[in-house]
Amino acid sequence: MASHAPVTRRSRRSLAVAAALAGLAAGGSPTAAAAATHLATAPAAVTRASAAAIVGEAPLPGGGGLWVARADGTVSAVGAAVSYGDMGGRQLTAPIRAIAATADGRGYWLLGADGGIFSFGDAQFFGSTGAMHLNRPVVGLAPTADDGGYWLVASDGGIFSFGDAAFHGSTGAMHLVQPIVGMAATPTGAGYWLVAADGGIFSFGDAAFEGSTGAMRLASPVVGMAAAAGGAGYWLVAGDGGVFPFGSANFAGSAAGTLGGASAVGIIPAGAGYWIPCTDGTVRAFGVAAPAGTPVQAATTANPLADPAVSEAPPAGFASACYTVADNATCDAVAEQAIDAARALEGLGPIALPGDFTALDPVTQLVVVTNAERTARGLPAFAGPTPSLDSLALQGAQANADPTGPAGVSWSANWAGGTGTPLAADYLWMYDDGLGSSNIDCSTATPSGCWGHRHDILVPFAGSMGAASTVVGGWTSLATLMAQE
């Protein structure tokens, strides 16, 4: 090995990891879990101020169509859905915030931010908070299973029950870190979940807690949730289209990084997958076709976990900036620009890093960058740095070799030498790991080693992560270790 030349080595991984990757390729789903303490920038508010902005969509039961609601109260019927009227052209005391359909698909309710309820078709009116003085605006509506009532939830988690909807509790008296943005009821009607903008979950009645993103730093705030069939799980969706499944909810794909200037407004279970409706009228479909007649039909996003078609060699200036331990700031600037360009080729937006990224130590940076790559593709983030795994990663870094993971659990690990910084290593591991790259385990004679580093970063399991950065013989030696523990 010569100094100032990058070397990356594909890690060894346990058989359980290999089996999990094979299952994912066959259509399996990652399991979401609590994750890293430092992931991305603080959530930015999703703007829905425009009267023409789409604020919610409700599916026709059984699929085949949906209703699209806008802030001005207009409702559009898509596909097989039939219009039963709307509030278009009428004076509203508050903008519309949500829409919910009746179980037979012959009616729907519109919800105003003041808790006003507008019923159409066979949807019955059971009461509202439109005449009340509320502490916070109403943000969500969930009907009971028999359509004999509904719950409204305010942004402070206050619950208002009408008809046969029973009160099971609220967060109205709690001090919340982030506002409530939505809710979902269990199939029995004996409970419900509330979700906050940070993905924190609050369970009441027979609603079981299956996990949350409350411990993560998300690139975009959570905007909604939906319950899985049977009530044993749920999906959360962020404004950038990121999907977080918990419990029995399956992972069928994510729209993170593909929405351009639009924002997701919710997630709708449909068949074996789900739809993600967006503020521009598109519906991103995963695991199931989008409803016919969607205003701006969007093709199902390609598999975000697929290997790139070709290995992208580092751009000019990368080597001079990064194959050294001297100038980290210059290397980071060049590497981040290269990462963003490579992500754009995959239909992803720029990598989401926290504002204080440059102030973090290299070990934490390795965890942050790894989690940013994972969550952008709908995978759960890792908790870390984890001292026990950091120690094992350091042993590998000091030996210029792949770390060895703990016994009895699934694990994967990466090592890179001479790359300068974690961002530079991430570029080589994720985007320049195929034929012609510095991956010494990838050649025409050993094609199974190609994209091995990328695979080890994008393992489908949830767990903990360790990392290490040291200097050995004038080289920067970096190592990561991901374990299902």
N, C-alpha and C positions, 0 to 999 in steps of 0.2 A: 504494500500500500504506500502510495506517495502522499505527502501532506498536501493540503489545499486541493484535494480531489475528493468528491463525495463518494461514499460507499453506503449502500443500504442493503440490508440482508433480510430476506423474508423470514418471518419468525416460524418457529415450530409451534404447533398448537395441539391441544388435546383432541382425542377422537370425538369427544362430545361436541366440541366446537365445530368440527368438520361435519358432523351429523346435523347440527343445527343449521349450518349454512346450506347444506343440501336440502333440508326441509324448507328453508326460506325460498330457495330457487324453485321448489316445487309448489310454491303458493302458500307457505306457512306465514305466520305473523309474529313480529317481535312482541315481547311482553313489556309494557310500560312499567316504570318503577320510579320511586323517589330518586333524585339525582344530584348533580353537582352543586356546590355552593356558589360557583362563579361560572356563568355560562355566556351571557350576552348582555347587550345594552338594556337598560330599564325600559319597560313597555312604553310605547308611544300611543297616545290616544287615537282611536279610530274615529274619523270624522264622518258624521252622518247628518250634517246640518242641512244639506240641500233637500228641497221639497221633492225633487225627482229621484233622490237616492233610494235605492232598494234597501229596505230594512229587515225583510224576512221573507221566507218562502215556506209554504206548507204543501206536503205531497198529497196527491190523490191516493187514498188507500189502495194498496196492491200495485202501485206504480202506474206508469203510463201518462202521468201529467202532474201538474202542480199549479199553485196560485202564487203570484209574485206581488208582494205588497210594497208600496212606497210610502215615504214619510208624509206625503200629502193626502194619503188615504185612498189613492187609486189602487185597484187590484187588476192584474192581468191573468187570464187563464191560459195555461200552456198545455199543449198536447190534448189529452182526453178530458182535462178538467173543464168544468162549465162555470161561467160567471154567474154569481148570484147577487151582484151589486157591489157597490163600494161607497166611499165617502168623497170621491172626487168632485171638486167644485163646491163643496160645502164648507162652512166655516168651522174650523177645528180650534178648540181651546189649547191643544197641545199636539205635537206631531205624533204620528203613528209610530209605534216601536216594534210591534210583532203581529203575527198572524198565526192562527191555529185552526185546523180543519176538524170537522166532526168525524166520528168513526166511520160513518157510512159514506162520507165524501159528498154529502149533499148540502153542505153549508160550511161556514167558517166565522170566526170571531176576529175582529181587529182590536188591538189594544193601543190606547193612547198613553203618552208618557205620564199623564195625570191619573191613569188608571181607568179612564173612560173605556167602556166596552161597546162595540158596535156589532150587532148580530145580523147575519145574512143567511138565507136559505133556511135549513132546519136547525141552525144553531140558536139556542134559546138564551135569553137574557136573564141572568140570575142576580144581578147587582154589579156595582162598580164602586170605585173610589173617586169618581170624577167630581163629586161635590165635597170631598173631604180636603182638609189641609194636611198635606203629606210632608214628612221630614225630608224625603228623598223621592226622586222620580221613579215610576214603575218601569221595570225593564223586561219583564217576562210573564208569560201566560202558559198554563198547562191545564188542559181539560181533564176531567175524570174519565175513567174507562167507559162509562155508560152515557157520557155527555150530559149528565145531570148536574153538573157544576164545574167549577174551575178555581184554580189558585192564581193569584197575582203575586209577584214578588217585586219589591222595590230594591234600589241599589244598595240600601243598608241591610238588606236581607229580611226586612219586614214582610210577613206573609198575610195575605188577605184572602179568606176562604168564602166562597159563595156556592149556593145550591147544596149538593150532597158532598162537596169537598170538605174533608175534615182537617182541622188544624192539628199539625203534629209537631210544631216547634218552628223557631225562626232564629236569625242572628240579629234581630232588630236591636237588642240590648247589648250586643257585643261591640268591641272596638275592632273593626276590620282593617287589615293592612291595605287591602284592595277592595274596590266596590264589587258587589254582586252583579253579574251580567246576564244570568239566565238560570233556568231550572228545568228539571225533568221529573215526571212522576213515575212511580213504580206501576207495573201492570195491575196490581191489586187495588191501587188507590189508597193504600194504607201507609204511604210514605212518599218522600221526594228528596231529591238532591238539589242543592244550590251550588252554583259555581261562581267563583270570583275571577277577576281579570287576570290574576296570577295563576289561575288553575287550581286554587285551593278548593276543596270539596267539603261541603257540610251536609251530613246525612241525618235525616229525620224519619221517624216511624220505622217501617220495615225496609227502608233503603239502606243497603249495606255499603260501607266504605271499601272501595276496591283500589284506591290509590289516587294520587293527584300530582300536579306539577308545581305545587306550592313551594317546594324547596328549590326549584330551578330559577335561573334568570333567563327569561324567554326573550327571543328576538322580537316577538310581537305578542300583544296581550291576547288572552283567551276571549273569544266573543260568544261562545255558546257551547251547548252540550246536547247529547241525545242518549236515551237509554237503549241498551241492547235488548233483543227479544228475551223474555223471561225475567228481565230485571236483574240479571247477575253481573252486569257490567255496564260500561258507558264509554262514549267517545267525548273527548274535548277537542275543539277546533280553535286555532288561533287566527288572528286577523290576516296573517300572511298565508293561510291555508295549511299550516302545520297541523297534523292529526296526532292525537295521543290517546291510544286505546287502553282501557283498563278492564280487568275481570274477563268476562266472556266476549267482550267486544273485539272483533277481528281487525287486523291491520291490512288494508287493501291498497294503500298508497297515500301519498301526501301531495298537496299543491304548493308546498312551501317553496318560495323563490320563483314561482311561475306566474304570479298574478299581475305583474306589471304595476299599474297605478290603482288597481282594484283591491278591494278587501273582501275576505270571506265574511258572511253574515250568519253562518250557522252550519250545521251538518245534519243531513237527513238520511237515516237508514233506508236502504233500498235493496231488496233481494239479498244477494250474497255480499253486497258492498254498501256504498253510500254515495250521496251527492254532496258537493260543497257549493252552495249558491253564493254568488258574489255580487258586489255592489254595481258592477257593470252589466248585469243581466245574464252573465254566463253561468253555466253549471258545470263544474268539473266532476267527472264521473270516475269512480274507482270500483272495480269488481262488478260493475253492472253498467249497461248503456244509459246515457243521458236520456231524459224524456224527449220524445219527438216534438219538434216545434219550439225547443228552447230558443229564446230571442236571439242570442248569439251563441250558436252551438260550439262548444269547446271540445276538442278531441281528448280522449282519455290520456292523461300524462304518461309518458314513457316511464318504465320502471326506474325510479331514482336510485336503485341499488346496483344497476347494471354497470359493467366495466365500460370505460370510454372506448370508442372505436380504435383510437390510436393513442400511443403515449405522446404527451406534449412535452417536448424538450424545453428546458428553462429558457426564458428570453434573454436577449443580449443584456449584459450587465449583471445578471444573476450570479455568475461565477465570481466576478471580481468583488461583488458586494457581500456574498454569503459564504464563500469557502475560506473563512477566516474566523477568528474569535475576537477581532478587534472592534469592528464597527457594527454593532447590533442594530442601531437605528436605521442605517442605510439598508441593511439586509432586510429588515422587516418591511420597509416601504416597498422595496422591489418584490419581495416574496408575496406580500398581500396583493399587490397589483396583478402578479402572475396567477395567484389563486383565483381572484375574481374573474379574470379573463377565461380561465379554464372552466370555472363553474358556469359561466355564461354559455359555454358550448354545450353544457348539460341541461340548460334551461333553468338554472338556479341563479338567484340573486347574489350580491356580494356576501362574503362571509361576515357573520354578525359577531363582533368582538366588543367587550365592555370598554367604556371610555377610559378606564384606568389600566388597560391591557399592558402598556409599556412599563408600568410601575410594578407589575406582578413578577414574582420570581419565575425562572424558567420551568420549574416543576409544575407550578400552577398554570403557566401558559400552555404547557403540553396538554393538560386536562381540559382547559378552556377550548383550545383549538379542536381537539378530538371531539368534544361534545358539540361544538358548533357544526362540525361536519355531519355528525350523526343526527342531530335534531332537524337539520335542514332536509334530511331524507326520511323523516318520520320515525326514526329510531329513538329509544329512550337514552337519556344522558347517563353517564356514569357518575357515581358519588366519588369524590376524591378532591385533593390527593389523600391517599390512604397510607399511613405510616408503614404498615407491614408490607404492603406492596411496593411502596417507595424503596424500601430496603432491598427487596429482591431486584427491582429495576436498576438500582445503583450497582449491584453486583454485576449485572450484565453490561452496563455502561462502562464500568472500570475494566472489564475484560474485552471491550470492543466486540461484544457478542449479544445475541438475543438473551434476554432474561429467561429464567425458568420459573414457571408459575407454581403456586402451592398445590400440594397433592390433594386429590379427592374432589376437585372442582374443575369446571371447564375454564380455560383461560386462553388468551392469545397475547402475543408480545411483538414489539418491533424494536429495531436498533438502527441507528444511522450515525455515521462518522464523518466529520468534516463539513457539516452543513451549516454551521453558524448559529442558527436560532430555531426554535420550535416551528415558526411559520415556514422557514425554508424546508425543514424536514417534512412538514405536512404537504408541501407542494410535491416533493419527490415521492412521498408515500402514496398520495392520493391521485396524482395526475401525471406523473412520469415514472410509472412502475411497470410498464409493459416492455415489449421488445425494443431494444436499442437504448434502454435506460440504464441507470446505475444499479439497478436491482441485480445483484450477482447471481440470484437464483432463477433469473428469467432469461432464457435463450431459446433458439430454435431447437436445441437438444433437450431443454428442460422447460417446455411451455407451461407445465402445471405450476411453476413458480411465479408466473407472470401475474401481476396485480395482487400478489400475496399480502403486501403491506396494506393495501386498500381494504382487502377482505378482512384483515385483522382489526382494522379500525371500525369497519361496519359489521361487526359480529351482531347477530340478532338478539343475544341475551342481554339482560340488564344486570348490573352488579356494581363493582367498585373498580377503581383505577389507581395505579401507582405510576410514578414517572421519576426520571433522574436526568440530570445534566452535569457533566463533569468534563474536565480537560485531561486527555491522556496523550502524552508525547506531542503536545502542540495541537492536537485535534480537539474539536468539540465533539463529545460523544453523548448522544441522546438515546434514551430508551423509555419505552412505555410497556406497561403490563396491565391487561384488562382481565378481570376474573369474575366469575359468576358466584359471588359470595356475599 
